[in-house]
């Protein structure tokens, strides 16, 4: 497993299980087998879904780990395929089949990878303007998705409690409802100490999920 993906993979499951007070042993093993499977991407997705179907207590993490599986595929498996595989009809068919899967966290992973490649520190302003290009006319879909984050950029200099206050006010229909708090908190504090992690969880309305997503992003960025 790719090193960055591996850190995020274990941190997310461990944090979720610990915060929820459940055992993650068999689930983590089953999910890791899906990631390590020597098979086409769709078969990996099927194995991932079986792992979640068999361990319903972790259901909240399903689409988050789909994103992580996708990034893992880009980092490891694509290198073993033909150079133009991501432009092939086969990959286009896979994209079409999985178009409703995953979350905006995939963009975050790709952005953090780009930051590492270009040796720059991640920042919310850079993520929105230089990576997502939300100010460009042809990227107004991204602007619509991130509208609440764009309107509340000042929160990167605020507290976890204030960030969660705004997150809690978002409509359940908002595409970034579940990601707003951990995403904004990461840009507020990308390298949290234990005390800050405790403060972050204390302010959360959904400690297992918020904790897992934040730790996934933080560890992917290490």
KEKOL-252741 format. One line per field, with one value per residue: residue number from 1; residue in three letters; x, y, z of N, C-alpha, C in turn. Coordinates in Angstrom, 1 decimal, padded with zeros to 4 digits, m for minus. Example, Ala and Ser with C-alpha at 12.3 -4.5 7.8 and 13.67 -1.06 7.14 Angstrom:
num = c(1, 2) .
residuo = c(Ala, Ser) .
npx = c(013.2, 012.8) .
npy = c(m005.7, m002.2) .
npz = c(007.8, 007.1) .
capx = c(012.3, 013.7) .
capy = c(m004.5, m001.1) .
capz = c(007.8, 007.1) .
cpx = c(013.2, 012.9) .
cpy = c(m003.3, 000.0) .
cpz = c(007.8, 007.9) .
This chain:
num = c(1, 2, 3, 4, 5, 6, 7, 8, 9, 10, 11, 12, 13, 14, 15, 16, 17, 18, 19, 20, 21, 22, 23, 24, 25, 26, 27, 28, 29, 30, 31, 32, 33, 34, 35, 36, 37, 38, 39, 40, 41, 42, 43, 44, 45, 46, 47, 48, 49, 50, 51, 52, 53, 54, 55, 56, 57, 58, 59, 60, 61, 62, 63, 64, 65, 66, 67, 68, 69, 70, 71, 72, 73, 74, 75, 76, 77, 78, 79, 80, 81, 82, 83, 84, 85, 86, 87, 88, 89, 90, 91, 92, 93, 94, 95, 96, 97, 98, 99, 100, 101, 102, 103, 104, 105, 106, 107, 108, 109, 110, 111, 112, 113, 114, 115, 116, 117, 118, 119, 120, 121, 122, 123, 124, 125, 126, 127, 128, 129, 130, 131, 132, 133, 134, 135, 136, 137, 138, 139, 140, 141, 142, 143, 144, 145, 146, 147, 148, 149, 150, 151, 152, 153, 154, 155, 156, 157, 158, 159, 160, 161, 162, 163, 164, 165, 166, 167, 168, 169, 170, 171, 172, 173, 174, 175, 176, 177, 178, 179, 180, 181, 182, 183, 184, 185, 186, 187, 188, 189, 190, 191, 192, 193, 194, 195, 196, 197, 198, 199, 200, 201, 202, 203, 204, 205, 206, 207, 208, 209, 210, 211, 212, 213, 214, 215, 216, 217, 218, 219, 220, 221, 222) .
residuo = c(Unk, Unk, Unk, Unk, Unk, Unk, Unk, Unk, Unk, Unk, Unk, Unk, Unk, Unk, Unk, Unk, Unk, Unk, Unk, Unk, Unk, Unk, Unk, Unk, Unk, Unk, Unk, Unk, Unk, Unk, Unk, Unk, Unk, Unk, Unk, Unk, Unk, Unk, Unk, Unk, Unk, Unk, Unk, Unk, Unk, Unk, Unk, Unk, Unk, Unk, Unk, Unk, Unk, Unk, Unk, Unk, Unk, Unk, Unk, Unk, Unk, Unk, Unk, Unk, Unk, Unk, Unk, Unk, Unk, Unk, Unk, Unk, Unk, Unk, Unk, Unk, Unk, Unk, Unk, Unk, Unk, Unk, Unk, Unk, Unk, Unk, Unk, Unk, Unk, Unk, Unk, Unk, Unk, Unk, Unk, Unk, Unk, Unk, Unk, Unk, Unk, Unk, Unk, Unk, Unk, Unk, Unk, Unk, Unk, Unk, Unk, Unk, Unk, Unk, Unk, Unk, Unk, Unk, Unk, Unk, Unk, Unk, Unk, Unk, Unk, Unk, Unk, Unk, Unk, Unk, Unk, Unk, Unk, Unk, Unk, Unk, Unk, Unk, Unk, Unk, Unk, Unk, Unk, Unk, Unk, Unk, Unk, Unk, Unk, Unk, Unk, Unk, Unk, Unk, Unk, Unk, Unk, Unk, Unk, Unk, Unk, Unk, Unk, Unk, Unk, Unk, Unk, Unk, Unk, Unk, Unk, Unk, Unk, Unk, Unk, Unk, Unk, Unk, Unk, Unk, Unk, Unk, Unk, Unk, Unk, Unk, Unk, Unk, Unk, Unk, Unk, Unk, Unk, Unk, Unk, Unk, Unk, Unk, Unk, Unk, Unk, Unk, Unk, Unk, Unk, Unk, Unk, Unk, Unk, Unk, Unk, Unk, Unk, Unk, Unk, Unk, Unk, Unk, Unk, Unk, Unk, Unk) .
npx = c(000.8, 000.5, 002.5, 001.5, m001.2, m001.5, m000.9, m003.0, m005.2, m005.0, m005.1, m007.6, m009.5, m008.7, m009.1, m011.9, m012.9, m011.9, m013.1, m015.8, m015.9, m015.6, m014.4, m011.9, m010.5, m011.1, m012.5, m010.7, m008.8, m010.2, m010.8, m008.2, m007.4, m008.9, m007.8, m005.2, m005.6, m004.8, m006.1, m008.5, m009.7, m012.5, m013.1, m011.7, m013.3, m015.6, m014.8, m014.2, m016.8, m018.0, m016.6, m017.5, m020.3, m020.3, m019.5, m021.2, m021.1, m019.2, m020.2, m020.5, m018.0, m017.7, m017.8, m015.8, m013.6, m013.7, m012.8, m010.2, m009.3, m009.4, m007.4, m005.2, m005.2, m004.5, m001.9, m000.5, m001.5, m001.9, 000.6, 001.4, 000.0, m000.9, 000.6, m001.2, m003.6, m005.5, m006.8, m008.2, m010.9, m011.7, m011.2, m012.8, m015.3, m015.3, m015.2, m017.7, m019.3, m018.9, m019.6, m021.3, m020.1, m018.0, m016.6, m016.0, m013.6, m011.7, m010.7, m009.3, m007.3, m005.9, m005.0, m003.3, m001.4, m000.3, 000.7, 002.8, 004.4, 005.1, 006.3, 005.1, 003.3, 000.1, m002.9, m006.0, m006.8, m005.1, m006.0, m008.7, m008.5, m006.3, m006.2, m008.8, m009.9, m012.0, m012.7, m012.7, m014.7, m015.4, m015.5, m017.6, m019.3, m017.7, m017.5, m020.1, m020.4, m018.5, m019.3, m020.2, m017.9, m016.2, m017.5, m016.9, m014.2, m012.7, m012.8, m010.6, m008.9, m010.0, m011.7, m012.0, m014.6, m016.0, m015.9, m017.3, m019.7, m020.7, m020.6, m022.6, m024.8, m025.3, m027.3, m028.8, m028.8, m026.6, m023.6, m021.2, m021.7, m020.9, m018.2, m017.3, m016.6, m014.2, m012.6, m012.3, m011.1, m008.7, m007.3, m007.2, m005.7, m003.2, m001.4, m002.2, m001.7, m002.0, m003.6, m004.9, m006.4, m008.1, m009.6, m010.8, m012.4, m014.1, m015.6, m017.1, m020.1, m020.4, m018.4, m017.0, m017.0, m016.1, m013.7, m012.3, m012.2, m010.7, m008.3, m007.6, m007.1, m005.0, m003.0, m002.6, m001.3, 001.1) .
npy = c(m001.2, 002.2, 004.6, 007.1, 006.6, 004.4, 005.3, 007.1, 005.3, 003.5, 005.3, 006.5, 004.4, 003.4, 005.7, 006.1, 003.6, 003.6, 006.0, 005.3, 003.1, 000.4, m002.7, m003.0, m004.9, m007.3, m006.0, m004.1, m005.8, m007.1, m004.9, m004.0, m006.1, m005.7, m003.3, m004.3, m006.2, m007.9, m007.0, m005.8, m002.4, m002.2, m004.6, m004.4, m002.4, m003.8, m005.6, m003.9, m003.0, m005.3, m005.7, m003.5, m004.1, m006.4, m005.4, m003.4, m001.4, 000.4, 001.8, 004.6, 005.3, 004.4, 005.7, 007.5, 005.8, 004.7, 006.9, 006.9, 004.5, 004.9, 006.9, 005.3, 003.5, 005.2, 005.9, 003.4, 001.1, 002.1, 002.6, 000.1, m000.4, 000.3, 003.3, 005.3, 004.6, 005.9, 007.4, 005.7, 003.8, 001.8, 002.8, 005.1, 003.9, 002.8, 005.1, 006.1, 004.2, 004.4, 007.0, 008.1, 007.5, 008.0, 011.1, 014.6, 014.5, 013.2, 015.1, 016.6, 014.8, 014.6, 017.2, 017.5, 015.7, 017.0, 019.3, 018.1, 017.2, 019.6, 020.8, 022.7, 024.4, 023.3, 025.3, 026.9, 029.0, 028.6, 026.0, 026.4, 028.5, 027.9, 025.2, 024.1, 026.1, 027.9, 030.5, 030.7, 030.9, 028.6, 026.7, 026.7, 024.8, 023.6, 025.9, 026.2, 023.9, 024.4, 026.7, 027.5, 027.1, 028.9, 031.3, 031.3, 031.5, 032.9, 031.4, 029.8, 031.0, 030.8, 029.2, 025.6, 025.2, 027.4, 026.8, 024.4, 025.3, 026.7, 024.6, 023.0, 024.4, 024.0, 022.9, 019.6, 018.8, 019.9, 019.4, 019.3, 018.9, 016.8, 017.0, 019.6, 020.5, 018.8, 019.4, 022.2, 022.5, 021.2, 022.9, 025.0, 023.9, 022.0, 020.3, 018.8, 018.7, 016.4, 017.6, 019.5, 017.8, 016.7, 018.9, 019.5, 017.2, 017.5, 019.6, 018.6, 017.3, 014.8, 012.7, 010.2, 010.0, 012.7, 012.7, 010.6, 011.4, 013.8, 012.9, 011.2, 013.0, 014.5, 012.6, 011.7, 013.9, 013.8) .
npz = c(000.0, m000.8, 000.9, 002.1, 001.8, 003.4, 006.0, 006.4, 006.0, 008.2, 010.4, 010.2, 010.6, 013.1, 014.7, 014.4, 015.4, 018.0, 019.1, 018.8, 020.4, 019.6, 018.2, 015.7, 014.4, 012.6, 010.6, 009.6, 008.6, 006.5, 004.9, 004.2, 002.6, 000.4, m000.6, m001.2, m003.1, m006.0, m008.7, m011.1, m010.9, m010.4, m009.2, m006.8, m005.7, m005.3, m003.4, m001.3, m000.8, 000.1, 002.5, 004.0, 004.0, 005.5, 008.0, 009.4, 011.4, 010.6, 008.5, 008.0, 007.0, 004.5, 001.8, 002.1, 002.3, m000.2, m001.7, m000.8, m001.7, m004.4, m004.7, m003.9, m006.0, m008.1, m007.2, m007.0, m008.6, m011.2, m012.2, m013.0, m015.3, m018.7, m020.2, m021.0, m019.7, m018.1, m019.9, m021.4, m023.0, m021.2, m018.7, m018.7, m018.8, m016.2, m014.7, m015.3, m014.2, m011.6, m010.9, m009.0, m006.7, m003.7, m002.3, m001.9, m000.7, m002.2, m004.0, m002.2, m001.4, m003.8, m004.1, m001.9, m002.5, m004.8, m003.5, m002.1, m004.3, m005.4, m003.4, m001.5, 001.1, 002.1, 001.8, 002.4, 000.7, m001.5, m002.2, m003.0, m005.0, m006.7, m007.1, m007.3, m008.8, m008.4, m009.0, m011.7, m014.7, m016.0, m014.1, m012.3, m011.2, m009.2, m007.6, m006.7, m005.1, m003.1, m002.0, 000.6, 002.1, 000.8, 001.5, 004.2, 004.7, 006.6, 008.9, 009.1, 010.7, 013.1, 015.9, 016.7, 017.8, 016.7, 014.0, 013.9, 014.7, 012.5, 010.6, 011.7, 011.1, 008.4, 005.7, 005.4, 002.9, 001.8, m000.1, 001.2, 003.8, 005.7, 005.5, 006.0, 008.7, 009.4, 007.2, 007.1, 009.6, 009.3, 007.6, 009.3, 011.4, 010.5, 011.6, 014.2, 017.7, 020.5, 022.4, 020.9, 019.3, 021.1, 021.8, 019.3, 019.0, 021.2, 020.4, 018.4, 016.7, 015.8, 016.8, 016.2, 013.3, 012.5, 013.8, 012.5, 009.8, 010.0, 011.0, 008.9, 006.8, 008.0, 008.4, 005.8, 004.9, 006.1) .
capx = c(000.0, 001.2, 002.8, 000.6, m002.5, m001.4, m001.0, m004.4, m006.0, m005.0, m005.5, m009.1, m010.2, m008.3, m009.8, m013.3, m013.2, m011.6, m014.1, m017.1, m015.8, m015.8, m013.2, m011.8, m009.6, m011.5, m012.9, m009.5, m008.1, m010.9, m010.6, m006.9, m007.3, m009.5, m006.8, m004.0, m006.1, m004.2, m007.3, m009.0, m010.3, m013.9, m013.1, m011.3, m014.4, m016.6, m014.2, m014.4, m018.2, m018.3, m016.0, m018.5, m021.5, m020.1, m019.2, m022.1, m020.8, m018.3, m020.8, m020.2, m016.7, m017.7, m017.4, m014.4, m012.5, m013.7, m011.9, m008.8, m009.0, m009.1, m006.0, m004.3, m005.2, m003.7, m000.5, 000.2, m001.9, m001.8, 002.0, 001.6, m000.9, m000.4, 000.8, m002.4, m004.7, m006.6, m007.5, m008.7, m012.3, m012.0, m011.2, m014.0, m016.4, m015.2, m015.6, m019.1, m020.0, m018.6, m019.8, m022.0, m019.4, m017.0, m016.9, m015.1, m012.3, m010.8, m010.0, m008.4, m006.1, m005.1, m004.4, m002.2, m000.3, 000.3, 001.5, 004.0, 005.2, 005.6, 007.0, 004.4, 002.4, m001.3, m003.6, m007.3, m006.8, m004.5, m006.8, m009.8, m008.2, m005.3, m006.4, m010.2, m010.1, m013.4, m012.9, m012.8, m016.0, m015.7, m015.4, m018.7, m019.8, m016.9, m017.9, m021.4, m020.1, m017.7, m019.8, m020.2, m016.5, m015.7, m018.1, m016.5, m012.8, m012.2, m012.8, m009.3, m008.2, m010.9, m011.5, m012.8, m016.0, m016.7, m016.0, m018.4, m021.0, m021.1, m020.8, m023.9, m025.9, m025.5, m028.4, m028.4, m028.6, m025.3, m022.7, m020.0, m022.2, m020.1, m016.7, m017.0, m015.9, m012.8, m011.8, m011.9, m010.3, m007.4, m006.6, m007.0, m004.6, m002.8, m000.6, m002.7, m001.2, m003.0, m004.5, m005.8, m007.3, m009.1, m010.4, m011.5, m013.5, m015.0, m016.5, m017.8, m021.4, m020.3, m017.0, m016.3, m016.8, m015.3, m012.3, m011.7, m011.9, m009.6, m007.1, m007.2, m006.5, m003.8, m002.0, m002.2, m000.5, 002.4) .
capy = c(000.0, 003.5, 005.0, 008.1, 006.0, 003.4, 006.1, 007.6, 004.1, 003.0, 006.4, 006.7, 003.2, 003.4, 006.8, 005.8, 002.5, 004.0, 006.9, 004.6, 002.1, m000.9, m003.4, m002.8, m005.9, m008.1, m005.1, m003.5, m006.8, m007.3, m003.7, m004.0, m007.1, m005.1, m002.4, m005.0, m007.1, m007.8, m007.2, m004.5, m001.5, m002.5, m005.8, m003.8, m001.7, m004.8, m006.2, m002.8, m002.9, m006.5, m005.4, m002.6, m004.8, m007.3, m004.7, m002.2, m000.3, 001.3, 002.3, 006.0, 005.5, 003.7, 006.5, 008.1, 004.8, 004.6, 008.0, 006.5, 003.4, 005.6, 007.5, 004.2, 003.0, 006.1, 005.9, 002.2, 000.2, 002.7, 002.4, m001.2, m000.5, 001.1, 004.7, 006.1, 003.8, 006.8, 008.0, 004.5, 003.5, 001.0, 003.7, 005.9, 003.1, 002.7, 006.4, 006.2, 003.2, 004.9, 008.4, 008.5, 007.1, 008.9, 012.4, 015.7, 014.3, 012.8, 016.3, 017.0, 013.9, 014.9, 018.5, 017.3, 015.1, 018.0, 020.1, 017.4, 017.2, 021.0, 021.3, 023.8, 024.1, 023.4, 026.4, 026.9, 029.9, 027.9, 024.9, 026.9, 029.3, 027.4, 023.8, 023.9, 027.1, 028.3, 031.8, 030.6, 030.8, 027.2, 025.8, 027.1, 023.6, 023.6, 027.1, 025.9, 022.9, 024.9, 028.0, 027.8, 027.2, 030.2, 032.4, 031.3, 031.3, 033.5, 030.4, 029.1, 031.7, 030.8, 028.0, 024.5, 025.4, 028.3, 026.1, 023.4, 026.1, 027.0, 023.3, 022.5, 025.2, 023.7, 022.0, 018.2, 018.7, 020.5, 018.3, 019.3, 018.8, 016.0, 017.3, 021.0, 020.6, 018.3, 020.0, 023.5, 022.3, 020.8, 024.2, 025.8, 023.3, 020.8, 019.3, 018.9, 017.9, 015.6, 018.5, 020.1, 016.8, 016.6, 020.1, 019.3, 016.2, 018.1, 020.5, 017.8, 016.7, 013.4, 012.5, 009.1, 010.4, 013.9, 012.4, 009.8, 012.2, 014.7, 012.1, 010.7, 014.1, 014.9, 011.5, 011.7, 015.0, 013.7) .
capz = c(000.0, m000.8, 002.3, 002.5, 001.9, 004.5, 007.3, 006.5, 006.1, 009.6, 011.3, 010.1, 011.2, 014.5, 015.4, 014.4, 016.3, 019.4, 019.5, 018.8, 021.3, 018.9, 017.7, 014.2, 013.9, 011.4, 009.5, 009.0, 007.8, 005.3, 004.0, 003.7, 001.6, m000.8, m001.1, m001.6, m004.1, m007.3, m009.5, m011.7, m009.9, m010.0, m008.3, m005.6, m005.1, m004.9, m002.2, m000.3, m000.4, 000.9, 003.8, 004.7, 004.2, 006.6, 009.2, 009.3, 012.3, 010.0, 007.3, 007.7, 006.4, 003.2, 000.7, 002.4, 001.9, m001.6, m002.2, m000.5, m002.6, m005.7, m004.6, m003.8, m007.3, m008.9, m006.7, m007.1, m009.7, m012.5, m012.7, m013.6, m016.4, m019.9, m019.8, m021.2, m019.2, m017.6, m021.1, m022.2, m022.9, m020.1, m017.5, m018.9, m018.3, m014.8, m014.1, m015.5, m013.3, m010.2, m010.9, m007.8, m005.5, m003.2, m001.8, m002.3, m000.1, m003.3, m004.5, m001.1, m001.5, m005.0, m003.8, m000.9, m003.3, m005.6, m002.6, m001.9, m005.5, m005.7, m002.2, m001.0, 002.2, 001.8, 002.4, 001.9, m000.4, m002.6, m002.6, m003.7, m006.2, m007.6, m007.4, m007.7, m009.8, m008.2, m009.5, m013.2, m015.2, m016.4, m012.9, m011.4, m010.4, m008.0, m006.8, m006.1, m004.1, m002.1, m001.7, 002.1, 002.5, 000.2, 002.2, 005.6, 004.8, 007.8, 010.0, 009.2, 011.8, 014.3, 016.8, 016.3, 018.2, 015.8, 012.8, 014.0, 014.8, 011.1, 010.0, 012.2, 010.5, 007.0, 005.3, 005.2, 001.4, 001.3, m000.4, 002.1, 005.2, 006.6, 005.4, 006.3, 009.9, 009.4, 006.1, 007.5, 010.7, 008.8, 007.1, 010.6, 012.1, 009.7, 012.4, 015.5, 018.8, 021.2, 023.1, 019.9, 018.8, 022.1, 021.6, 018.1, 019.2, 022.1, 019.7, 017.3, 016.9, 015.4, 017.1, 015.4, 011.9, 012.4, 014.2, 011.5, 008.6, 010.3, 011.1, 007.6, 006.1, 008.7, 008.2, 004.4, 004.6, 006.7) .
cpx = c(000.9, 001.4, 001.9, m000.8, m002.5, m001.6, m002.5, m005.4, m006.1, m005.5, m007.0, m009.8, m009.9, m009.1, m011.3, m013.7, m013.0, m012.7, m015.5, m017.1, m016.1, m014.4, m013.1, m011.0, m010.0, m011.9, m011.7, m008.8, m008.8, m010.8, m009.2, m006.7, m007.9, m008.5, m005.6, m004.4, m005.4, m005.4, m007.6, m009.7, m011.7, m014.0, m012.6, m012.5, m015.4, m016.1, m014.4, m015.9, m018.6, m017.8, m017.0, m019.8, m021.5, m019.8, m019.9, m021.8, m019.9, m018.9, m020.5, m018.9, m016.6, m017.2, m016.1, m013.3, m012.6, m012.8, m010.4, m008.4, m008.7, m007.7, m005.0, m004.1, m004.3, m002.2, 000.2, m000.2, m001.7, m000.4, 002.2, 000.8, m000.2, m000.4, m000.4, m003.7, m005.9, m007.3, m008.2, m010.2, m012.7, m012.1, m012.4, m015.2, m016.5, m015.7, m017.1, m019.9, m019.9, m018.9, m020.5, m021.3, m018.4, m017.5, m015.9, m013.7, m011.3, m010.0, m009.0, m007.1, m005.2, m004.4, m003.2, m001.0, 000.4, 001.1, 002.8, 004.9, 005.8, 006.3, 006.4, 003.5, 000.9, m002.0, m005.0, m007.4, m006.3, m005.4, m008.0, m009.5, m007.3, m005.5, m007.8, m010.6, m011.6, m013.7, m013.0, m014.2, m016.4, m015.7, m016.5, m019.4, m019.0, m017.2, m019.1, m021.2, m019.4, m018.1, m019.8, m018.8, m015.9, m016.2, m017.6, m015.0, m012.1, m012.1, m011.4, m008.4, m009.0, m010.7, m012.3, m014.3, m016.7, m016.8, m017.1, m019.7, m021.5, m021.4, m022.2, m025.1, m026.2, m026.7, m027.9, m028.3, m027.3, m024.3, m021.5, m020.4, m021.3, m018.6, m016.4, m016.2, m014.4, m012.0, m011.3, m010.9, m008.8, m006.6, m006.4, m005.8, m004.2, m002.0, m001.0, m002.0, m002.3, m004.0, m005.5, m006.8, m008.4, m010.1, m011.3, m012.7, m014.5, m016.0, m017.4, m019.2, m021.5, m018.8, m016.4, m016.0, m015.9, m013.9, m011.6, m011.3, m010.7, m008.3, m006.6, m006.5, m005.1, m002.7, m001.6, m001.3, 000.9, 003.5) .
cpy = c(001.2, 004.0, 006.0, 007.5, 005.1, 004.2, 006.5, 006.4, 003.7, 004.1, 006.6, 005.6, 003.2, 004.5, 006.5, 004.7, 002.9, 005.0, 006.3, 003.5, 000.7, m001.4, m003.3, m003.9, m006.6, m007.2, m004.5, m004.5, m007.0, m006.1, m003.6, m005.0, m006.5, m004.1, m003.2, m006.0, m006.9, m008.1, m005.8, m003.7, m001.8, m003.7, m005.3, m003.1, m002.7, m005.4, m005.2, m002.9, m004.2, m006.3, m004.6, m003.3, m005.8, m006.7, m003.3, m001.1, 000.7, 002.0, 003.7, 006.3, 005.0, 004.6, 007.3, 007.1, 004.5, 005.7, 007.5, 005.4, 003.9, 006.2, 006.4, 003.6, 003.9, 006.0, 004.6, 001.4, 000.8, 002.6, 001.1, m001.4, 000.3, 002.6, 005.5, 005.4, 004.8, 007.5, 006.9, 004.4, 002.7, 001.8, 004.6, 005.2, 002.9, 004.0, 006.6, 005.3, 003.7, 006.4, 008.9, 008.1, 008.1, 010.2, 013.4, 015.5, 013.8, 014.0, 016.8, 016.1, 014.3, 016.2, 018.3, 016.6, 016.1, 019.0, 019.4, 017.4, 018.5, 021.6, 022.6, 023.4, 024.2, 024.6, 026.4, 027.8, 029.2, 026.7, 025.4, 027.6, 028.6, 025.9, 023.6, 025.0, 027.7, 029.7, 031.8, 030.3, 029.3, 026.2, 026.2, 026.0, 023.5, 024.7, 026.8, 024.9, 023.5, 026.3, 028.4, 027.9, 028.5, 031.3, 032.4, 031.0, 031.8, 032.5, 029.7, 029.8, 031.7, 029.6, 026.8, 024.6, 026.3, 027.6, 025.1, 024.1, 026.3, 025.6, 022.8, 023.2, 024.8, 022.7, 020.6, 017.9, 019.2, 019.4, 018.2, 019.2, 018.0, 016.3, 018.7, 021.1, 020.1, 019.0, 021.4, 023.5, 022.0, 022.1, 025.1, 025.2, 022.0, 019.8, 019.4, 018.1, 017.2, 016.5, 019.2, 019.1, 016.6, 017.7, 020.0, 018.3, 016.7, 019.0, 019.8, 017.3, 015.2, 013.0, 011.4, 009.5, 011.6, 013.5, 011.6, 010.6, 013.1, 014.0, 011.5, 011.8, 014.4, 013.9, 011.4, 012.8, 014.9, 013.3) .
cpz = c(000.0, 000.6, 002.9, 002.8, 003.2, 005.8, 007.5, 006.7, 007.6, 010.6, 011.3, 010.8, 012.7, 015.3, 015.5, 015.4, 017.8, 019.9, 019.7, 019.9, 020.8, 018.4, 016.2, 013.6, 012.6, 010.2, 008.8, 008.1, 006.5, 004.3, 003.4, 002.5, 000.3, m001.4, m001.8, m002.7, m005.4, m008.3, m010.1, m010.6, m009.4, m009.0, m006.9, m004.9, m004.6, m003.5, m001.0, 000.2, 000.4, 002.4, 004.6, 005.0, 005.3, 008.0, 009.2, 010.3, 011.7, 008.8, 007.0, 007.0, 005.0, 002.0, 000.9, 002.0, 000.5, m002.2, m001.9, m001.4, m004.0, m005.8, m004.6, m005.2, m008.2, m008.5, m007.0, m008.4, m011.1, m013.1, m013.3, m014.9, m017.6, m019.6, m020.0, m020.7, m018.8, m018.7, m021.9, m022.0, m021.6, m018.8, m017.5, m018.4, m016.8, m014.1, m014.2, m014.5, m011.9, m010.0, m009.6, m006.5, m005.0, m002.7, m002.3, m001.6, m001.1, m003.8, m003.4, m001.2, m002.7, m004.8, m002.9, m001.6, m004.2, m004.7, m002.3, m003.1, m005.8, m004.5, m001.7, 000.2, 001.8, 002.5, 001.7, 000.7, m001.7, m003.2, m003.4, m005.0, m007.2, m008.0, m008.0, m008.7, m009.6, m008.7, m011.1, m013.6, m015.5, m015.3, m011.9, m010.7, m009.1, m007.0, m006.0, m004.9, m002.9, m001.6, m000.2, 002.6, 002.0, 001.1, 003.7, 005.7, 006.0, 009.0, 010.1, 010.3, 013.1, 015.2, 016.2, 016.6, 017.2, 014.4, 012.8, 014.1, 013.4, 010.4, 010.4, 011.6, 009.0, 006.8, 005.1, 003.7, 000.9, 001.1, 000.5, 003.5, 006.1, 006.5, 005.8, 007.6, 009.8, 008.3, 006.5, 008.7, 010.3, 008.3, 008.3, 011.3, 011.4, 010.5, 013.9, 016.5, 019.5, 021.8, 022.1, 019.4, 019.8, 022.0, 020.4, 018.3, 020.2, 021.5, 018.7, 017.7, 016.5, 015.6, 016.3, 014.0, 011.7, 012.8, 013.1, 010.3, 008.8, 010.3, 009.8, 006.8, 006.7, 008.3, 006.7, 004.1, 005.3, 005.8) .
